[in-house]
Amino acid sequence: MPGAPTSGGTGGVPCGAALTPARRARDLQLLTERGVDVLVVGGGVTGAGVALDAAARGLTVALCERTDLAAGTSRWSSKLVHGGLRYLAHGELGLARESARERAVLMGVTAPHLVRPLPFLVPDAAGRDVSALAGLGGLLGDAVRRSVPGGRGSLPGTARASGADVTRLVPGVRPGGGGVVFWDGQLTDDARLVVTLARTAAAFGARVLTGVRVTGVDGPAVSLTLAEGGSAVVRAAVVVNAAGVWSQRLAPGVRLVPSRGSHLVLRADRLGSPSAALTVPLPGSRSRYVFALPQPEGLVYLGLTDEPVAGAVPDADPQPSAGEVDQLLGTVNRVLVTPLTSADVIGAFAGLRPLVLPVSAGAGPGDSTADLSRKHLLHWDGPVLTVVGGKLSTYRAMAAEAVDAVLSRLGRGAGRSPTDRLPLVGAAPAGALRRVAAPGRLVARYGTEAPAVARLGAEPVVDGRPETVGELRFAVRAEGARTVADLLDRRTRIGLVPGDRVRAVPVAEAVLAADT
Ligand SMILES: Cc1cc2nc3c(=O)[nH]c(=O)nc-3n(C[C@H](O)[C@H](O)[C@H](O)COP(=O)(O)OP(=O)(O)OC[C@H]3O[C@@H](n4cnc5c(N)ncnc54)[C@H](O)[C@@H]3O)c2cc1C
């Protein structure tokens, strides 16, 4: 096995998991000289998951990402580790069980530090029939959860909430009615999951190369262009195309229907600083909801829309439309005492879902995407295996399936993927995490590495926000951050509030100047 994780690096960072500028230069050179068994295109959750699975099974691996880890859709999600309630509503029991199983793996073994239980409140104010249906769905979800390994006891069960419970959980909801509470998993931060996966892959010897764009594949020869200028041609026995909504550029035969999902960023006190996710159905729908999701930084993300996107997928980040903003505010306002207005929106973000069009479907862009299955696709085209679709929550299962296919193509015995038993960097059982000597906020982002981050500086990046300069330094020294955008938009999420980002830029620039 190439380089199982090593520990004992400076400040508690496992040596092999630190992504540094020096390591990037060395890995790039070694990739050019020696090639690899598997070259993964795309450093989102899918690509990082494949790189980890392949490296942990003994393959030599390079992960090439054109921008930065989590630069694409993987940082624009709702940050939920779904147990598959939505799939149950569509009668897809297999997908629901897979989601529930993967949620239990993440919460119990691989990333307990990054995922927390989150209550979802469906208030009667949204309609008694709505909360009753949610209660039924929640009970079915509980049954599925209890049927998968590690699921029993991992979350509280669905229950009726009294009027007092409703006011305690989401004080901004109109008083006078009760509701239903069901539970699911919430990621501290989706981008952190991706960075953690990539670093764990690096600890197994994967060459994690950001700022490296794959421009073409010709047999075993893979062409790359580098962010610093220049190009290279390297050799890979197999290429795994995990480029998300951009996958068609390397695999024109794959049919995708990108769909935009948008969120608004609000101050949590506008909803009374909720401790539960307020859940309100879109008018006329029984399976699509708007969620007001509480975040650790005193913010709430209000999402989520589902808008088909026609035409070529641009490289630039998508933006919510005015219509989506109105839809989100209008839906949640149905149950609030004091309605939200566009003046309450302090930030907004959108991402494109890489939805796979079934081979049988005749539909094309422009048709409804909300009911398209979230199943993933594995598709071979010469030496290129495209893996696309699915969900962030089920990245591990997708990755394991992709690496099974790679090993079979390489004529090597697949064995069983070890990744469901493999804690990611910083992971520890809940009891051990409670004993980590560092602020709870850092433990929720860095797990057992939190003390190392705390030692690098506690002063805030921006007054009134919790992120520390130590986090920025850690990002440069151990997490492969190379630019201001890496620091503010991915290693931290200060950039989600544009006003705060402006104030943070000089601090990020100073850290980069001092640490690189
Ligand atoms: C609004 C929204 C909310 C969502 N919420 C949830 C949720 O709560 N829970 C959940 O489980 N799932 C959720 N999803 C789904 C989930 O976010 C996606 O399925 C997942 O992030 C896709 O990851 P990916 O790695 O396949 O793609 P991406 O994250 O887009 O990664 C692809 C990467 O490839 C890189 N790339 C592209 N071309 C090249 C090239 N030629 N060379 C090198 N690199 C390249 C890109 O820069 C990018 O970083 C949500 C999706 C959206 C849009």
The ligand as a Gaussian input file, in Angstrom:
#p B3LYP/6-31G(d) Opt

LIG

0 1
 C      -28.156000      23.840000      -4.599000
 C      -27.743000      22.427000      -4.344000
 C      -27.990000      21.868000      -3.089000
 C      -27.578000      20.571000      -2.832000
 N      -27.744000      20.082000      -1.578000
 C      -27.307000      18.851000      -1.276000
 C      -27.390000      18.388000       0.058000
 O      -27.816000      19.099000       0.972000
 N      -26.954000      17.125000       0.304000
 C      -26.462000      16.319000      -0.672000
 O      -26.123000      15.186000      -0.387000
 N      -26.312000      16.758000      -1.955000
 C      -26.721000      18.007000      -2.265000
 N      -26.573000      18.485000      -3.538000
 C      -25.921000      17.641000      -4.549000
 C      -24.402000      17.713000      -4.409000
 O      -23.985000      19.021000      -4.044000
 C      -23.715000      17.311000      -5.713000
 O      -24.246000      16.081000      -6.134000
 C      -22.214000      17.149000      -5.542000
 O      -21.641000      18.242000      -4.853000
 C      -21.545000      16.984000      -6.899000
 O      -20.166000      16.854000      -6.658000
 P      -19.148000      16.564000      -7.831000
 O      -17.823000      16.325000      -7.189000
 O      -19.676000      15.478000      -8.699000
 O      -19.126000      17.893000      -8.690000
 P      -18.377000      19.272000      -8.380000
 O      -18.388000      19.587000      -6.939000
 O      -18.932000      20.292000      -9.293000
 O      -16.883000      18.964000      -8.755000
 C      -16.412000      18.945000     -10.067000
 C      -15.048000      19.601000     -10.077000
 O      -14.422000      19.360000     -11.323000
 C      -13.605000      20.460000     -11.608000
 N      -13.300000      20.400000     -13.034000
 C      -14.159000      20.552000     -14.067000
 N      -13.524000      20.378000     -15.240000
 C      -12.230000      20.107000     -14.948000
 C      -11.088000      19.826000     -15.744000
 N      -11.162000      19.768000     -17.073000
 N       -9.907000      19.597000     -15.119000
 C       -9.828000      19.634000     -13.769000
 N      -10.886000      19.905000     -12.976000
 C      -12.080000      20.118000     -13.553000
 C      -14.439000      21.654000     -11.163000
 O      -13.656000      22.798000     -10.928000
 C      -15.090000      21.110000      -9.894000
 O      -14.363000      21.442000      -8.715000
 C      -26.949000      19.795000      -3.835000
 C      -26.729000      20.362000      -5.091000
 C      -27.103000      21.666000      -5.334000
 C      -26.817000      22.272000      -6.660000

